[in-house]
Amino acid sequence: MTAQEVFSLVKGRERFIFRYTPGSENELLATWVDLANDPASSFDWFDAAVLSYQLGSRLDRSVQSVA
């Protein structure tokens, strides 16, 4: 079984849960861009920026632990 990572965001009554496998971060970012561009979604560019920052921090920690 492949390990999965999870990001979640709670906005009011909505919950956004994103599961991804390490190595597929580009696809995760593309998903956030698509959601932020969707006028029917409450997920906005601020949400995408916050999660992108958290993703970068997570990746930085994983690189530092290997070094």
Phi and psi restraints in degrees (value plus and minus 20) as a CYANA .aco file:
   2 THR   PHI    -102.6   -62.6
   2 THR   PSI     115.6   155.6
   3 ALA   PHI     -86.0   -46.0
   3 ALA   PSI     122.1   162.1
   4 GLN   PHI    -140.5  -100.5
   4 GLN   PSI     127.1   167.1
   5 GLU   PHI    -128.1   -88.1
   5 GLU   PSI     138.5   178.5
   6 VAL   PHI    -155.9  -115.9
   6 VAL   PSI     118.4   158.4
   7 PHE   PHI    -141.6  -101.6
   7 PHE   PSI     121.2   161.2
   8 SER   PHI    -156.9  -116.9
   8 SER   PSI     131.9   171.9
   9 LEU   PHI    -161.1  -121.1
   9 LEU   PSI     111.0   151.0
  10 VAL   PHI    -132.5   -92.5
  10 VAL   PSI     103.9   143.9
  11 LYS   PHI    -146.4  -106.4
  11 LYS   PSI      82.0   122.0
  12 GLY   PHI      40.8    80.8
  12 GLY   PSI    -137.8   -97.8
  13 ARG   PHI    -113.4   -73.4
  13 ARG   PSI     -23.7    16.3
  14 GLU   PHI    -116.0   -76.0
  14 GLU   PSI     128.7   168.7
  15 ARG   PHI    -148.8  -108.8
  15 ARG   PSI     107.7   147.7
  16 PHE   PHI    -130.4   -90.4
  16 PHE   PSI     102.1   142.1
  17 ILE   PHI    -143.4  -103.4
  17 ILE   PSI     104.6   144.6
  18 PHE   PHI    -139.9   -99.9
  18 PHE   PSI      98.4   138.4
  19 ARG   PHI    -128.3   -88.3
  19 ARG   PSI     118.1   158.1
  20 TYR   PHI    -171.0  -131.0
  20 TYR   PSI     138.9   178.9
  21 THR   PHI    -117.2   -77.2
  21 THR   PSI     122.3   162.3
  22 PRO   PHI     -73.4   -33.4
  22 PRO   PSI     115.2   155.2
  23 GLY   PHI      83.3   123.3
  23 GLY   PSI     -34.1     5.9
  24 SER   PHI    -129.0   -89.0
  24 SER   PSI       9.2    49.2
  25 GLU   PHI     -81.9   -41.9
  25 GLU   PSI     -53.9   -13.9
  26 ASN   PHI     -81.6   -41.6
  26 ASN   PSI     -60.6   -20.6
  27 GLU   PHI     -86.3   -46.3
  27 GLU   PSI     -57.1   -17.1
  28 LEU   PHI     -82.6   -42.6
  28 LEU   PSI     -66.6   -26.6
  29 LEU   PHI     -80.3   -40.3
  29 LEU   PSI     -60.8   -20.8
  30 ALA   PHI     -82.9   -42.9
  30 ALA   PSI     -56.7   -16.7
  31 THR   PHI     -83.4   -43.4
  31 THR   PSI     -63.3   -23.3
  32 TRP   PHI     -84.1   -44.1
  32 TRP   PSI     -59.1   -19.1
  33 VAL   PHI     -83.0   -43.0
  33 VAL   PSI     -65.9   -25.9
  34 ASP   PHI     -79.6   -39.6
  34 ASP   PSI     -64.5   -24.5
  35 LEU   PHI     -84.7   -44.7
  35 LEU   PSI     -62.3   -22.3
  36 ALA   PHI     -85.0   -45.0
  36 ALA   PSI     -51.4   -11.4
  37 ASN   PHI    -101.1   -61.1
  37 ASN   PSI     -32.6     7.4
  38 ASP   PHI    -103.7   -63.7
  38 ASP   PSI      91.9   131.9
  39 PRO   PHI     -85.0   -45.0
  39 PRO   PSI     -37.5     2.5
  40 ALA   PHI    -103.8   -63.8
  40 ALA   PSI     -27.9    12.1
  41 SER   PHI    -120.2   -80.2
  41 SER   PSI     122.6   162.6
  42 SER   PHI    -102.5   -62.5
  42 SER   PSI     -28.3    11.7
  43 PHE   PHI     -91.0   -51.0
  43 PHE   PSI     100.2   140.2
  44 ASP   PHI    -138.4   -98.4
  44 ASP   PSI    -195.7  -155.7
  45 TRP   PHI     -86.5   -46.5
  45 TRP   PSI     -50.7   -10.7
  46 PHE   PHI     -83.6   -43.6
  46 PHE   PSI     -63.7   -23.7
  47 ASP   PHI     -80.4   -40.4
  47 ASP   PSI     -64.4   -24.4
  48 ALA   PHI     -82.3   -42.3
  48 ALA   PSI     -60.3   -20.3
  49 ALA   PHI     -85.6   -45.6
  49 ALA   PSI     -63.0   -23.0
  50 VAL   PHI     -83.0   -43.0
  50 VAL   PSI     -67.6   -27.6
  51 LEU   PHI     -87.6   -47.6
  51 LEU   PSI     -55.6   -15.6
  52 SER   PHI     -83.1   -43.1
  52 SER   PSI     -61.2   -21.2
  53 TYR   PHI     -82.3   -42.3
  53 TYR   PSI     -64.4   -24.4
  54 GLN   PHI     -83.5   -43.5
  54 GLN   PSI     -58.4   -18.4
  55 LEU   PHI     -82.7   -42.7
  55 LEU   PSI     -65.4   -25.4
  56 GLY   PHI     -80.1   -40.1
  56 GLY   PSI     -62.0   -22.0
  57 SER   PHI     -83.9   -43.9
  57 SER   PSI     -60.8   -20.8
  58 ARG   PHI     -84.1   -44.1
  58 ARG   PSI     -63.4   -23.4
  59 LEU   PHI     -85.6   -45.6
  59 LEU   PSI     -59.4   -19.4
  60 ASP   PHI     -82.0   -42.0
  60 ASP   PSI     -63.2   -23.2
  61 ARG   PHI     -83.8   -43.8
  61 ARG   PSI     -58.9   -18.9
  62 SER   PHI     -88.8   -48.8
  62 SER   PSI     -55.1   -15.1
  63 VAL   PHI     -88.3   -48.3
  63 VAL   PSI     -62.3   -22.3
  64 GLN   PHI     -85.3   -45.3
  64 GLN   PSI     -53.9   -13.9
  65 SER   PHI     -91.6   -51.6
  65 SER   PSI     -43.8    -3.8
  66 VAL   PHI    -102.0   -62.0
  66 VAL   PSI     -53.5   -13.5
